[in-house]
C-alpha cells in the first residue's frame, strides 16, 4: 500500500499515512488532531541489483555525448 507524507500547518509536524492510491487526494488529520495539513511531494529512489547493465543482461550503453560516441554534436 502506498505511503503518503503530510505536513501539519498548525504545528509543523510531518507524518505519513498508508492508504490506497484511490484515496491519495483525501485529506489527513495530523497525529495531534489538527486538520490543516498539506500533502508533500515525495521523491522515490529506485536501486537495482547491480551486475553491470540494464534489465535482460545487455551490456551498459557507451558513455559520452548524445549518441554514445561523443563526436556527433
Secondary structure, DSSP 8 states (H G I E B T S, - for coil): --EEEEEETTT--EEEEE--GGGTTS----TTS---EEE-----------SSSSTTS------STTTSSS---
